[in-house]
Amino acid sequence: MYDVIVIGGGPAGLNAAMLLGRSRRKVVVFDSGKPRNRWAKHMNGFLGSDGMNPRELIKRGREELKRYGVEVFEKLIVTATYSKGEFVLNDDEGTVYKSKKLLLATGLTDYLPEIDGVEEYYGKSVHHCQYCDGWESQDKAIAVYGKDRNGIGQSLAMKTWSQDITLFTDGTNKLTKTDLDLLERNEVKLCIDKIARLEGEEGMLQRIILANGQARQQQAMFFSTGSKQHCDLGEQLGCEFTSKGVIKTRRQQHSNIPGLFVAGDAARDMQLVIVAAAEGARAGVAINIELQNEERK
């Protein structure tokens, strides 16, 4: 029986585990080894660690946890149940784990644009977050990918980083006259043709090849295609979700399930590494206080 089980070994999970370990709690962290930003070579916007490889942050975090006796297992948790103040989890090998409290820090998985060759460029010159990678793409010829009307907001937002912005709707044409007027006023170019593939060298985008054979010279792409929960454990446990598909949290990262907390991208729309770490810290403190209250005579 653990005091706390943390599922997800990213910044949110590790930061929570550190504070819980420092609070002398018996803690274990489970991590599948597939973080959302595993394609990225640099982690930006994190004070004191700006530009660091995200894998280096995880490596350092795991090392720091050892001094507090926190275990980290690279195992996949596949089922989770809650009954009478106890969480029961099973990994993919059938091993059972139990805890008084549970923290889900499982993150999200992005829907990549369905374009031939996109994986080669993802994390290098194709990105989903302008705050993470906009600086590195400043003043470049930037493509924004979003079918139907989904790329309007991001294409306008990218004007902060470059004046050369083109919205690609990949064969869809559902923009209204109001949309078109807004894009024209803000000097955002538009391409509604179907995309065939991306071309470039060593992960750096150079051109977008359209289905009609035309080539558009582009140096970076940002996409707006949405994301999903990295796993279905929140659904298994009966968590409430927002309209955007993230788990609804209350004060101090509580979910609607007693003893179940959620931190990081799985719980919030502000999906930055530094925010995830902060939410993990807040969850760690809240969990320890809840345990203290339950232990107090």
N, C-alpha and C positions, 0 to 999 in steps of 0.2 A: 504494500500500500504506500503510494507516494503522497506527499502533501499536494504537489502540483505536477501535472503533466503538461508540457508545452509541445504543441504540434506545429512545426515550422521553425527552421533554424536560420532565418534571415535576421535582419537588424531588429525587428520587433520581438521575435521570439528569444533571441540571445540577450537582448537588453533586459527583458523581463526576467529571464532565468538568472542573470547576474544579480539583480536586486533581491530576488528570492533566495538565491544561494547565500548572499551576504546577510540575509535575515535568518540563516540557519535552517532553511526549509529543505526537505528532501525532494529534489527536483530532477526530472529527466526531460530531455529535449529529443524529439523525433524529427528527422529531416529526410526528405526524399532525395535531396541532392540536385533538385531542378528549380533553382530560384528564377523568378521572373526576368531578372536582368543578366542571366548567365551568358548572353551573347555579347554584352557590353564589355569593353576593355577599360572603361573609365567610369567612375562614379562621381558625379558633379553636384555641387550645391550642398555639400556636407561640410560644415565648418571644421577645419582642422584636418580634414581628410579629402579635400577637393582634388579630383583627378586620380584618386586611388583606384586600383583595380578592385572591383567589388568582391572578388574571391579572396583578396588579401584581407579585407575587412572581416569576412567570415572566419578566415583562418586565425586571425588575431583574437577575435571574439571567443572562439572555441578554446584557445590556449588560456585566455583569462578566466574562463569558467572553471578550469581544472582546480585552481587554488581554493575554490569554494565547494568542491565536491559535487559539482553538477555533472551528470552523465549526459553524453550526446550519442544517440544511436542513429546511424544511417539506415533506417528502416521505414517502410511504408505502412502507415496505419490505415486500415481499410474499413473498419466498422467501429462505431462508438454508440454507447447507450448510456442513459442516465436514469437512476432509480434510487429514491430514498437517500439522497445526499452522497451518492457514490457514482463515479464514472467508470465504466468498463470498456476498455479498448482492446482491439485485436489487430495484430500486424498481419502481413501477407503470408507469414509462415505459421499462423495459428497461435502464436504466443499471446497470452492475456496479461493486461496491465490494468491496475486500478489506482484511482486517485480521489482525493477529496475535492480538488479544484481542477479545472481544465482551462487552458488558454489556447485558443485557435489563432495562430499567426501564419496561416497557410497561404496567404497572398492570392494573386490573380494570375490568369493566363491570358495573354493578348491574342486576339484574332488577327493573324497576319493577313495582309492583302493577298488575294488569290492571284498572284502574278508569278510567272515563270522566272526563277532566279532570285526571288526576294530574300531567301534565307542567306544567300551569299553576302548580302549587303546589310542585313539587319544587325544593328548594334555598332555599325561602322559609319554608314552614310544614310541608312534608313532608320528612322526613329519614331517613337510614339509620343514623346514628352518634350515640348519645347523648352521647359525650364531645365531639363537635364542636358539637352544637346543643342539648344538654340544658339548659344554663344559660339560653339565650334562651327556652326553653319552660317554665321553672320555674313551678310553681303554676297552670299552665293545665290545661284539660280535654284530656288527651292520649289519642289513640287509638293503639293498637299493632296493626298489621296483620300477621297471620300465619296462613296456612291450616293446616288439620289441627292439629298440635301445635307448629308452628314458632314461634309467637309467645309461648310461655309464658315462656321465659327473659328475653326483652326486656321483656315486660310487668311482670315482677317487678323487673327492674333499674330501670325507669323510676320506681319508687316513690321513688328517691333524689331525683328532681327535682320530683315532684308526687304528691299523695295522690289525685288524680282521674284514675285510669287505667282505660281500658276496652280489653279485648282483642276485636278483631274477627276472626272466622275466615272471613268472607265465604262463607257458605253451606255450610261444612264442619262436621262434628260428630264429631270423632274423639278428643275429650278423654276421658280415663279418669276414674273416680271419684277416684282419687288426685290427678289434675290439678285437678279441680273443687274438691276439698277444699283444695288448696294455694292456689289463687286466692282462694277464699272467706276463708281464714285471713288472707291478706294484703290483703284488701279490694280486690281487682282485679275490676272488673265485666266481664261477658262478654256479647257479642252474636254469635250464630251465624248471623244472617240475611244473605242475599246483599246486597252493596252495589251500588247503581245508579250513583251518581256522587258527586263532591265539589262543594261549593258554598262560595263566599266572594267576597272582593273584593281585587283587586290582589295576587293570589298568597297572601293570608292566608286560611287555612281557617276557615270559620265553622260548617259543618254537614256531616254525612254523610247522604246520602239513601239509604235502604234500598229494596230492590226491592218491598217491601210498601207503600211510600209514606211510611213513618215517617221522621222527621228526628231525627238525634242531634246535639246541639250539641257540637261539638268544635273546639278552637282550634289543634291541632297533631296531626301523625301521624308515627309512626316505624314503619318496616316491616322485616320480617325475611323476605326472599324470596330471599336468596342472590346470588351474583355469578359471573361467568365471566372467563376470561382475555381481555384486550382484543384479543389476536391469537393466531394459532396457531404463531408462530415457535418457541416452546419445544417444542411437539410435533414440528414439522418437524426440529428438531435432535436429538431423542431424549432430552429432559430427563425426569427422574423427577418425578412429581407426588405430592402428599399426598392423603389421602382427602378433603380439603376443596377440592381443585382448584387449589391454588397450587403453584408449582414448588419442589421440595425442595432446600434449600440446606444446605451443610455449613459448616465453619469459614470465616470471612471471606468469606461470600457466594458461595463456589464452588458450581457445579452438578456433576452427574456427568460432564459433558462437559469435557475438558481445555481450559483457556483461556476457558471460558464462565462468566460471573458473572451473578447475578440479584439485584436490589435493589428495594425498594419493595413496593407492594401485591401485585405478581405473585408475591412470594416469602414473604410473612409473613401471619399472622393479625392482628397488631397493626397495623391499617390507619389510621395517623395520619400527617399530613403531616410532622410533626417526626421521626417514626420512619423514614419513607421517606428523608428528607434524611440522617439519620444512617447508614442502611444504604448510601446512595450514597457517603458519605464513606469508610466502611469498605471498600467495594468498590474505590474509587479507589486507596486506599493498597495494598490487597492486589494489585491488578493491577500497580501500579508495582513493587512488590517482586518479583513474579513475572518481570516484564520485566528487572529488574536482575539477578536470579539467572541468567537465560538469557543475558544479555550479558556476564556476568563470565567472564574467562578463567581 
